[in-house]
Amino acid sequence: MIGQARFSLRGRNPDVLTCIANLSNDEVFTPPEFANRMLDTLAEAWASAHDGADLWADSSVRFLDPCTKSGVFLREITRRLTNGLESRIPDLVERVDHILTQQVFGIAITHLTSLLARRSLYCSKHAQGEHSIVKSFATDDGNVWFERTEHTWVGGRCEYCGASQTTLDRGDGLETHAYALIHTDDIQARIAELFGDDMQFDVIIGNPPYQLSDGGFGTSAAPIYQDFVEQAKALEPRYLSMVIPSRWFAGGKGLDDFRESMLTDDRLRSIDDFLSASDVFPGVGLKGGVCYFLWDRDHQGRCRVATHFKDWPESTATRPLLEDGADVFIRFNEGLSILKKVMAVETAGAHSLALPDDKRFDQLVSSRKPFGLDTVFQGRAGKRAGDVLVYQNGGTGYTPRNSISTGTELIDKWKVYLGYAAPGTGNRDTYPHRILSTPFVGEPGSISSETYLCIGPFASQAEADSVLSYLSCRLTRLLILLHKPSQHVTRKVYTFVPTQDWTRPWTDEDLYARYGISESEIAFIEKIVRPMDLGGDSEDE
């Protein structure tokens, strides 16, 4: 038994958990190296709060992964505890038995992952199996719980997670993806039911599923990771750490309340933001990057924010998560200092990120469907009397003026058209970005389908050309990026963009001088934002 445990718990090369394929882009296995990075952050916080004490030398701390898949967090916690508790519990068999029965717990997301997690943790898919490294369990589940959970369908959707009944009400032969942690109105009672009435977890850590189909158009899906975070907080652990998509910083379907709760919660101790998800999860197509956070029940104050991207130097700052006048998290530390310089000029030093009404560029930007036409609209090829020109998906067409009832005040004015969807690179996050597709001037007598947003109206072509030059500037597009959570360029992403004098063309040099942008800040902008050629550069990044 001693030899068996030693063999099972020591480091292996190659590690099988680095080799398994992900279930999907929404249920992603955490690489061991990244799991250990999160555990290092946790251990540092523990030591800081406990006079330098070693978390892994404490035999009373209880850990829960409430969304375990490969079991990597549980396994790496067990490995660290096995080393850290050696002096306290010298006998290896006794030590391993104590850790696995008293300290390490998991809730699997599917039947398959329950077997995988137990195999990673106990060296056997059944806790009571012949090869299990612990013999004190009374059930095959051990401390890795899984039972099939059903959705609660109301009006075609689950009342807990919003999943589509059409998609996931598939009978007994397939997984329900009704995750136990978020399918309950009383999470404390649910945990007591699973692990006992006196169960209180000190640390909750994991990588939750990210989204589920919500029955909308095409591949429409709603995020669910926020539900895991909120339920975990409700369990009142000492620490909570999860890796989730970074899109919540500024957008995401149905995430407004979650974003507000996170950004106003001064118990968030740190956020490590990875601009490219592929740097964390190789081969995973997850646009917008990922982050992991550490929530500390006893912390009150500012948050350490670290930005990571490939071989760039790490950028770290300790700052408030929600700046005065902002409704989103400003992703780049350097971007925040640049934004504050812009706002200091535009708000006359009011120390707020909220622009005065008369300086708000977003007031010039239309909502989606500026003229009431869907993206799939196709005008006729030939022009007839009374027609207007339509800029549409794939080119231009014509439609009767009297068929347009929305945005009619813009038809005979000069304006600027800009693609609703920004240029992209599939599922890759690369820098520098162009942020926007190439804008172009719209002449009087023209309209557009939903493919484009409309900016205006303007009294002359010269004014429209001035706006065009402004949108091509890197600084302008950085300000857009700071409020842009996805490839969609809605009116809201212009929240931090001030208006300018439209009687002249604009260049970055003009804007840098106007706002006092330093050489190092210029270097940052040029690292993040790609030049734009208004003559027609490629739509590819």
N, C-alpha and C positions, 0 to 999 in steps of 0.2 A: 504493500500500500504506500509506503514512504517513497520508494523508487518511482512508483506510478505517478504520484502527485508531483514529485520533482520534475519528472519528464514533461508532464502536462503543462506546468506553469512557467517553465523557463521560456525565454525568447526563442522563436522559431524563424528560420529563414529558408525559403520564403514564407511569409505569413499568409495563410490561406485567405484571411479577410481582406487582403489587398488584391485578391485575384477574382473574387466573385462579381458577377454582373449585377447592375442595379435592377430593381424591380420595374422602375419607370423613372421619368424625370420628377415625379411627384413623391415617390417612395425611394429615397436614395440612401444607399449604404454609406456610412461614415468611414473614411479611411482611418486606420489605426493611428497614423501620425497626427491627423487633425484632432481625433478624439483626445490624444495625449496633450495636444496644445491647449485644448479647453480645460483639461484636468490640471495642467500647470497653472493656468490663470486662477482656477479655483483654489489650488493649494497656496498660492501667493496671497490671495485675499484672506484665507483662513489664518495663515501665519501672521499677517498684519493685524488681525483682530484678536489674536490669542498669544500675544507676546512672543512671537516667533515659533510657536508650537508646530509640530509636524502633523498635518491632517492624517497622514497614513499611519501614524503611530497611536491613533485613538481607536480603541476597540469598541467604543459605544456609538460611533457615528453611523447613521443609517442612510443608504443611498437608494434612490429609485430612478430607473429609466422607464417612464410611462409610455414609451412608444418604441420599444426595442425591436430591432430588425435582425441584424447580424449578431447582436450581443457584445459589440466591441466595447462600449462604455463599461458594461458590467465586468467584462473580462479584464480590461486595463485597470479598473478600480481594484479588482481582486488581486491582480499582480502587484500593485503598489502596496496594498494592505498586507499582503503576504511578506513583503520585504520589511515594511515599516513596523509590523507587530512581532518581529522575530524575538526581540529581547523580552517583550511582555508575555508572549506565548511561545516558548522555545520549541515545543514539539510541533513539527510541521503538520502532521495529520490533524492534531487538535486545533492548530491555528487555521488551517483551511476549512475545517468543519465549522468553526466559529464564524468565520467571515461569510461563508456561503449560506449559513442558516440564520445568522443574526444581523448581518450588515448589508447585504446586497440583494436587491429586489428588482423585478422587472415586470412590465405588462407588455406582452407581445401584440403586434398589430394584426397578425394573421396566424393561422395554424402553422403554415410553413415557417414563418419567422420564429414562432415559439420553439420549434424543433431546432432551428439553426442557432438560436440564442442559447438554448440549453447545451447544445453541442459545444459552443464556444466557451461556455462557463463551466459546465460540469464534465466536459469531455464525453458526453453521452446525451443523446436526444431525449432520454428519460432520466430524471434525477435519481431514480432507483435502479438504473440500468447496471449491467454487469461491469461496465468500464467507468462508471461514475466515480469521481474522485471524492465524493462525500457520501456517507452511508447513513446519515441521521434523518433523512427526509421520510415522511410518512406517505407521500404521494409521488407520482411520476412527474408532476409539474414542478416540484421543488418550490423555489421562490420566483419562478418565471411563469406568471399566470396567463392563461388564455382560455376563453370560452367564446363560442360563437355569439355575437351580439347582433340584434336585429335593429334596423332603422325603424323609426316611428313615422309612418307616412301620413302627411296631412296635405291634401290638395296637390298630390303628385311630387311632393318634396319631403325630405326628412326634417322634422321640426327642430332637431338638434344641430345637424351639420349642413342642411340645405341641399343634400345630394338629390339627384334626379331619380325618381322611382322607375322611370322608363329604362334608365341605364343600369341601375344596381339592384332592382327587385328581380333577381335571376334564378331563384330557387335554391335548393339545398346543396346543389353540386358545386357551386362557386362561392368564393369569399364574398362577404357582404361589405367589407370595408367600413363597417360601423364600429368605430374605434371606442373602446370601453371608457376611456378617460373623458370623452366629450359627449357621451350619450347618457347623461344623468343630470338630474336637477339638484342632487345633493352629493357632491363629490366626496365630502368627508365620510358620509354614510357608506358610499360605494367602496372606498378604500378600506373601511372597517370590515366590510363584508368580504373583501378579497384577502386581507392580510391580518385581521384581528382588530379588536376594539381599541387597543392601546397603541396602535401603530402611528408613530409620528416620524416623518422623514426629515433629516437634517439637510440633505442635498437632493435636489431633483435635477437630472441632467439628461439630455437626449436630442434627437434629431427627428422632429415630428413629420408626418406626411404633410405635403404642402397644399394640395387642392383636390377637389372632387368635381366631377361633371355636375353642372347645375341644370342641365336640360335646356340651356339656351342655344342660340344659333351656332351651328358648326361644332367646333371643339370648345365651346364656352365652358368655363369652369370657375368655381368660386374658391377662394383661399380658405383653408381651415386651420392653418398652423396657429393663428391667433387664438383659437379656442383652446388649444393645448396649453399655450402660455397662460391664459387667464384661469383655466382650471388648476394648473400647477400652482399659481399664486394663491388660489383659494385654499390650498392645502397647507399654507403657511410654513414653508420650509425655511431653514436658515439661509440657504443659497439656492438659486435657480439659474441654470445655464442651458440655453438651447441654441441650435444653429437653425436659422430661418432665412428665407429670401429677404434681400434688402429693400425690396419694392415698397415695403410699408413705410419707409422714411418719408415718402412724398405722395404716394398714391395707392392704387390697388382697390379692386372691387370690394365694397363693403368694409373697408378698413379704417374709415374715418374715426370711429369711436376707439378702436384699438390704438391707432396712432396717437390720439389725444391722451389716452390713459398711459401710454408708454412715455410720451414726451413730458408729461407732467408728474411723473413718478420719480422722485429724487432718490429712490432706492436702487436705481440702475447704476451700478458701480463702474461698468466698462462695456464698451462696444468695440469689437474688432470687425472691421468692414473689409470685405474682399471684393474688389471691383469686378473681377471675373470669376464666375462660379467654377470654371474649369480649373482654376488654380487650386480649388479645394476638392472638387469632384471631377476628376479627369473624364472627359467624354460626355459629360452631362450638359444637355442643352437647356440652360436656365438663364434667361436674359435678365440683366440688371444686377447680377452678383448676389452674394450671400453674406450674412454676418452671424457672429455669435455674440451673445450678451451675457453678462453676469449680473444678476439681481441679488442684492444683499439686503436682507430684511432689516438689518440694523444700521445700514448706511444712510446718511442724509447729506446731500450735497451734490457737487458737480460730478460729471461722468468723464472717465478717460476714454477718448475716442482715438482709435488707431486705424489708419487706412493702409491696405496692402494691395499691391498689384505687381505681379511677376518680379522683375529684378529692380523695381524702383525702390529707393530708400523708404522705409516705413515713416509715415507721418503721424505724429502723436500729439494730442493736446488734451488738456482737462478743461471742460467748458460746460455751460448749461446745454441741455438737449433742445430746449425750446427758447429761441431768442425772442426778445421783445418785438412784437409786430409780425412774427412769422407764424405760419400754421403747419410747417413741415420741418423736418430735421435737415439741416444744411450738411450735405454729405462730406464735402472736402474741407479740411481745416484751413487750407490756403484759400479756398473759395470763400469761406466765411469772412476772412480779413479783407478780401477784395470787395465783397458785397457791402461790408460796413463802410468802406471808403466811398463807394458809389452813393449809398444812402445818406452819408454825412453831408454830401454836396446837395442832394436832392431834397433832403428834409431840413436843411439849415441846421445840422448838428443836433437833431432831436433824439438821437440814439435809439432809433426805431427802424425796423426793417419794413415798415408799412409806408408805401408811397402816398403822398397827398393825391386826392382825386384828380387834380388837374395835371398830374405827372404820370398817370397810369397808362402805359402802352396797351395793357390788356383791354382797355375800353374801346380801342380801335379794332379789336379782333372779334370776328363773328363767332357764334356758336356753331356746332355741327349742322350740316345741311343749311348753309347760309341762304339758299334760295329754295329750300324745301325739296330738293332732288336727291334721291338715294345714290349711293355709289354705283349701283348697277344701271343707273339711267343712261340711255344712249339716245342722243338726239338724231334727227335725220341728217343725211349727208348733204342735201342741197338746201340752199337758203331760199325762203319765200318771203313775200311782202309781210311785214309785221313780225318777222322772226328776230330773235336775239342769238348771239353766238354763245355756245355752251362749252366751257372747258370741262372735259369729262375724262373718266378713266380710259386711257388709250388714245387720247387725242381731242378732237373738237367735233361738234355737231351743231345743229340748230333746233330751236323750239319756239313756238309762238309766244310772243311777249305776254299776251293775255292769259296764258296758262300759268304764269308765275304770280303767286299771291304773297310770297315771303321775300323780304329783302328788296322790295321794289324801289326803295329810296336809294339803293346802291347801283341800280342798273345803269343809269346815265352819268355816273361819276367815275373818276379815275380811282383805281384801287390796286392792291397787291394780292396775288394769289399764292398760297403756300400749301404744300401737301399736308394732309391730316396725319398721314403716317410718315415718319422720318425714314431716311435711307437706313438700311440695316445690313447685318452680316450673318443672317440666319440666327443661330443661337450663340454666336460668339460675341464676347465683349472685348472690343479692341479700342486702343487709343493711339493717336487722337481721333475723336469723333467729328463729324460735320454737324451733328445735332439736328439740323434741319435739312429737308430737301431743298433744291434750288428754287427760290421764289422768283416770280416774274410779274411784270406790270400787266394789269387788266384794263383794257381801254373802255371808254363809255360804250354802252350797248352790248356788254358781255356779262355773263353770269357763270356759275360753276355748279357742278354736282357736289355731293358730299366728299368726293375725293380731295377737295381743296377747302381750306378756310379762306375767308375773305378779310383783308385788312383795309380799313378805310372808313368813310370816303375821303378823297382828297380833291382839292380844287383844280389841280393841274397835274400834268405829267411830270413836271419838275419836282413836285412834292412827292409823288409816288416813287420817282427815281431816288430821292433822298432817303426814303424809307427802305428801299431796296438796298442801298449802300450800307445803311445801318444794320440791317439783318445779316449782311455778309461779314460784318466785323466779328472777330473772335470774342471780344469782350461781351458783346451783346449775346452771343450764343452761349457763352459760359453762364451768364445770368439766367438764361432759359434752362440750361442743364441743371442748375441748382434747385429747380422746382419741377423737374421732368422725371417721372418715375418709370416711364416706358417709352416705346417707340411712338406713341400717339402724341401729337402736338396740339393739345387742346388750348382753349383760351386761358385756362388757369396757369399754364406753364410760363406765361408772360408776367406773372405777379411781381417779379423783382426787376422788370425791365422798365426804365423810365422813358418818357417821350423826350424828343429833342427838337431843335429848330429845324424845320423841314424846308428851309430856303437854301440849303447847301448840301453837298455830298459829305459823307462821313467816312473816316478811316480809323483803324485801330490807333494810329499815332495820335489822332485828335482826341479819342476817348481816353487813352492812357494819360495824356496831358491834363485833360479836364478833371480826372478823378485822382491824379497823383499816384498812379500805379507804379510800383517799384520794379527794378530790373528783375529781381527774383520772382516777383508776382507775374511779370510778363513771361518769364521762362515757364512758369507753371501753366499759364493760360495756353501757351503754344504747345505744351506737352499734352494738354487735354483736348484742345479744339483744333481741328484741321482747317486750313485755309479753304475759302469757298470762291470758286471761279464763276461769276455770274454769266460768263459766256457759255456755260453749259458743261460743267464737270460731271463725271460719272455719278450715278446714283449709288454706287458701291462705296463702302467705307474704305 
